Amino acid sequence: MEPTLDAVIALLEDINDDVDYEICTDLVDSRALTSFDILAIISAIDEEFDVSVPAKDIVPANFNSAQAILELIVRLAEED
């Protein structure tokens, strides 16, 4: 699957649909996402986009918004 913002938002909504991912830019900082959600997101990124997220990239800045997650996926896909 091609990484797009809509695809990332759909992935996030499957994990936790209580958040407006189109406007929220502090998903981790505001605790809208739990550590369990982040683990589920990392697993879903691997399944949906065939991209592994290394431990060094599991930082709040990479998961605070759908856009940040998309940028992480694109960057990691380019590094492969």
DRENLUMDO-636060 format. One line per field, with one value per residue (C-alpha): x, y, z. Coordinates in steps of 0.1 Angstrom, whole numbers. Example, Ala and Ser with C-alpha at 12.3 -4.5 7.8 and 13.67 -1.06 7.14 Angstrom:
east <- 123; 137
north <- -45; -11
up <- 78; 71
END
This chain:
east <- 0; 12; 17; -7; -21; -56; -41; -23; -55; -75; -48; -50; -88; -87; -66; -84; -113; -118; -94; -96; -64; -67; -62; -45; -8; -1; -12; 15; 20; -18; -19; -45; -24; -13; 19; -3; -17; 18; 28; -3; 5; 41; 27; 1; 28; 48; 17; 2; 33; 60; 82; 99; 101; 135; 136; 156; 126; 100; 100; 70; 79; 74; 39; 24; 4; -8; 15; 45; 37; 34; 68; 83; 69; 81; 116; 119; 107; 133; 160; 152
north <- 0; 35; 56; 85; 107; 92; 57; 66; 82; 50; 29; 51; 51; 13; 14; 43; 61; 86; 111; 136; 126; 153; 181; 166; 174; 162; 126; 114; 146; 148; 111; 106; 75; 51; 30; 1; 21; 30; -7; -14; 14; 1; -34; -20; 1; -31; -50; -22; -6; -33; -9; -18; 9; 7; 13; 46; 60; 52; 88; 111; 135; 106; 98; 131; 135; 116; 137; 129; 92; 95; 113; 85; 58; 76; 81; 45; 32; 53; 40; 3
up <- 0; -8; 22; 21; 49; 43; 46; 79; 93; 84; 102; 133; 133; 133; 165; 183; 167; 195; 181; 152; 135; 108; 133; 164; 166; 201; 201; 224; 245; 252; 259; 232; 223; 249; 248; 237; 209; 197; 197; 177; 153; 148; 141; 116; 99; 93; 80; 59; 45; 49; 69; 102; 128; 146; 184; 179; 160; 187; 200; 207; 178; 153; 167; 177; 145; 115; 93; 115; 112; 75; 73; 94; 71; 40; 54; 66; 32; 14; 37; 29
END
